[in-house]
Amino acid sequence: MSIIEEKYLDKKMRVALVQMTNKHTEIFGVFIEYLLYRNIEFKIYYNLEKDKYSFLPYYESIFGVKFEILPTEYLMNEIFDWYIFTSSQEDNRYPERFKHNFNHKSIFIHHLWKHQKNYMINSFKVSPVINLEVPYILPVYLKYFKIHGNYKNNKLALVGAIRNNMADKDLNLLKELFERDDDFEVYVFMRKWDWIGAKRRYKFLENERIKCFSGLETEKMIEKLSEVKMIIPLCKYGGWFHKERLTGALPLALNLNIPLLMDKRFAKIYGIEGCGLCYEKSMLEVFDKFLSLEKNDYYKYVSNIAKFRKEQFKKNKEELDRFLNVKVRYLF
């Protein structure tokens, strides 16, 4: 006998999704999909006009819904059952109401352990490596259905800034690839000034096999990402992505059905060993396989990504149901 879950609430709930500054809109997808799935009314408070890189227009496109997006200055104009603050680092921007008498109905999303405050009694972290004893939600969603048959090309993608201290990414992993005469390309996605600074510091990045797409709006970035075979997190061994924070390359790859070329330690943290090629210390260990990847292997990775997202969506849903005290009825 099959069980069909009914999207039903005993009470009409209203939720506010809040982001006070122009960052981390990529995380909205997991909450938007959940709220739509549960038929929960929501509004978004975000200064959209100040952020041309926002993911929100893209989410309106893939979810097929026009969101009600209001400037953050209007946050105090209505009362909601729950407030989800998508970046807990904005403590100095939260109205005092949410630190005292409204903190019991506020949920704070942690991207780093140090952002936790005593008044944040309801919170999630976006990665198991964040050193906080709070529930974990990985920001993945199911709505993207496209599969890109790029097993024949040899394009990699590097997403996000390259920092001075290389505490997150290990560029030596990339440098040693360019010491070989293989036919491949690397698409780089980061802000224009970040890329200019990175090339000044690391001369090997001045390479004809690298194409930088700086300053792209989200939908154009995703269109270009659909051309690549794999995304490379370039995790520094024992660095930030192993011990402190989530790399945005991970949910981006999973949400777009793009396999990863990653180190085994990173893959094990998230349970995604089957979602791409894994190496111990160097991408060179598996790079010949990357260059000659078989069609069946490629689609196996994509299939494993789809399976992982489905399982993670279920886990995320259970955590959010528990927090929001959602009552669900079942049809038998």
N, C-alpha and C positions, 0 to 999 in steps of 0.2 A: 504494500500500500504506500503510495507516494504522499509526501507532505508538501503542501504549497504554502509558502509564507505570504501572509497578507500584509500589505503596507498600510497599516491602520493604527491610529493613535486614539486612546481614550480621551485625550485632551488636545485641543488645538494649540500647538506649541509655536512660539516665535523665537527666532535666533538671530543675533547680530554677529556677522563676521567682521572683525575690526583689524585694520593694519594702519598704524599711525604715520608711517614713513614709506617712502617709495622703494621698498625692497621686499623680497620674499613673497611676491604674489604667486610664484610657482606653486606654493604650498596650498593655495586655495582649492585646487582641483579635488583633492581627497575629501574635503568638507562639503564642497558643492555637490559632488556626486552622492555622498551619503544623505544630505538634506533633501535632494530631489528624490532619491530612492525611498526615503521615509515620508515623503510628502509633507515636509516641515517647511513652514513659511520662513523666509529669511531675507534680510537686507544686508548689503555690504557697505561698510564705511571705509572709504579710501579716497585719497585725492588723485583721482585718475588723470585729471588734466595735466598734472605735473610729472607724469611718468609715461613716456612714449614706449618704454620697454615692458610695460605691464603684460602679464599673462591673461588678464581678465577678458579682453576682446577675443582672444583665442578660445578661452573657455566658453564664452557665449556661442562661439561658432560650433565647437564640437558637442556641446550639450544641447544646442538648439533652443536656448532660453535667453531672453533679454533680462539681465539682472537689474535690480534697482540698486544703483550705486550712488551713494551720497557722500559729500565731503565730510571729513572727520569732525568738523566743527558742529555738525548736526547730531552727533552721537547722543547728547544729553536730551534731545527733544522727545524721545520715545522710551518706553519701558519694554524690555524683552524678558522672556523667561530665562534665556541664557545668552551670554556674550562669549565669543571665542576670539581671543586675541592671538593672532597668528605669529607674532614674534615677541617673546617676553623681554627682549632687550630694551623695549621702549618704555621702561618703567618711569622715566622722567617725563613722559608725555601723557601718561594715563591720568584722567580726572580722578580726584581724591575719592570719589564715590566708589570706584572699583577697587580701592585698596582697603576699604572699611566695610560699610554696610552692604555693598554689592559684591564683595569678593566671593561669597558663597555661591553665587550664580555666574561666576566668571571662570573661564578655562583659559589657561596660558600655555602657549606652545613654546617649548624650549629648544633652541638651536645650539646652546652652549650651557654647561652646568652653572657657570658663574652668574647667569641671569636670574636664577631662582631667588625669590624674596619670601619673607615669612608670610606675607598676606596671600601668596599664591597657593592656596590650599587645594585647588583643582588644577592639574597640569598634565601635559603629555610631553614626551621628548620625541624627536624625529629620528633618532638613531640609538641602537643599543649601546654604542660606545660612549654616549654622554653619561657622565658619572653622577646620575641622580636616581633615586629609588622611586621612580614614577612610571606609569604605563608608557608603552612605546607604540607610536603609530608611524609607519613608513608612508610618505606622501605619494602613493600610487593610486591610480584609478583605472577603471575598465573601459572607458568610453572610446578610446582610440582603437580602431579596428584594422587600420591599414597594415599590410605586410609588404616590406620592401625587398624584392628579390635581388639583393646586391652581392650575392656570393661570388659573382664573377669579377667585380671590381676590387681594387685594393686601396680603398679610401678609409682612412681613420679620422676620428674627430676628437679634438681636445677642447673641452669646454671650461671656461672660468679663468680667473686671473692667475698669473704667474707671480708669486710674491717674492720679495727680495730675499727672505730667509729660507725659502723652499721648505717650510715646515709642513706643507701639505703634499705638494707634488715633487717628484724626483725627476728632474729634467735629464739626468744622465741616462734614464731608461729610454728616452727619446733620442738623445744624442748618439747612442751606440747604433741605433737603426740607420742613421744617416751616414755612418761610417761604412755601410755596405752599399753596393750598387744595385739595389733592388728597385723594381718598378712599383712604387706606391706613392700615395699623396696623404698629407695630413691637413684636414680642415681645422682651422683654429677659430673659436668663437669667444671673443672677449671685447671689452670696451677699447676704443681706439687708443687712448693714452696709456692703458695697461700694456697694449701690444707694443707700442713705441718704446716704452721703458724696458720691456722684456727683451726686445731685440738689441738694445744698447748693452744690456748686462750679459746676454748670452749670444755671442756672435754666430753660433751655429744655426740659429733660427733664421738667419738670412740665407734661405735655401729655396731653390725653385720648386721643390716638392712640397713646400708649405704654402697654403692659401689661407689668408686671414680674412674673415668676414666680420669686421668690427662694426658695432653700432646698428646691427640689424634689429628691426622690430620682431617680436616673438613669432608671429606667423611666418615671416620670411626666414627666420632662423630654423624653424622646424621644417620648412620646405627644403632648405639646404641639407639639413641633417638626414632627410630621407634618402639622400644620395650615398651615404656612407655604409660601409660593411660593418664596422664596429666602433664603439666609443672607448677611449682609453682614459681611465681615472688617473693613471700615473701616481699611484699612492706611494709616498715616501715610507719606507719600511720603519714601523714604529712611530710614524708621524701622526699628524692630526686626524687623518681619515681612518687610522687604526685605533686611535685612543680618545679622541675628543669630539669629533663633529662629523656630520654627514657631508659628503661631496654631492653637489647638485648634479654631477654627471650620472649618478646612480639612478635616481627616479626619472631623470630625463631619458636615459637609455631604456629602462623598463617600460615607461609609459608610451614610448614610441616603437616598441617591439624591435629594438636594435641590440644585438648581442654586444657583450663587453670583452675587451682584451684586458685582463686584470690579474693581480697577484692572488695566490691561493689564500693567503691570510685574510684579505679583504673579502673574497668570495665566501669564505667559511663564516665570517661574522654575520652575514645576511642570509646565508643558506642558499646562495645562487651559483653554486659550483657548476651547475648544468646550463647556465645562461650565457656561456661564451667560452673562450679559450683562457686557460689559467696557467700561470708560470710561478716558479718559486722566487727567483731573484732577478730575472732578466726576460724581457719580451723576446729576446733572440732565441730562447728555449723553444718557443712555439711559433716563431715568425714564418718559418718555411710552411708550416701547416696553414697559417693565416693566408699566405700568398696563393696556396693551392687548394683552398677549402672546397670540399665537395658540397654539392647542392643538398644532399640529404643531411649532412652534418649541420649546415647553416639552418635549415628549417627545423631541425631538432632543437637547436638553441632557441629559435623563435617560439617554438611550441612550449618549451620549458619556461620561457618568460611569461607566456600567456597563463600557464598553469600557476606560476608563482604569484602573478597579480591577482588571480581569482582567489587563491588561498589567503593572500594578504588583505584583500578587500573584506573577506569574511572576518578576519581577525580585527581589522579596523572597525568594522561595523559592530562587532560584539563589544568592543571597548567603548565606543561612542554611545551605544544603547545603554550600557551600564551607567555611564556618567550622566547622561541626560534623562535617565529613568524612563526610557521609552517602553511602552507597553505594546506588545505585538500579539495579535491573535493568529491562529493557524487554521487552515482548512484541511480537512482530511478527505 
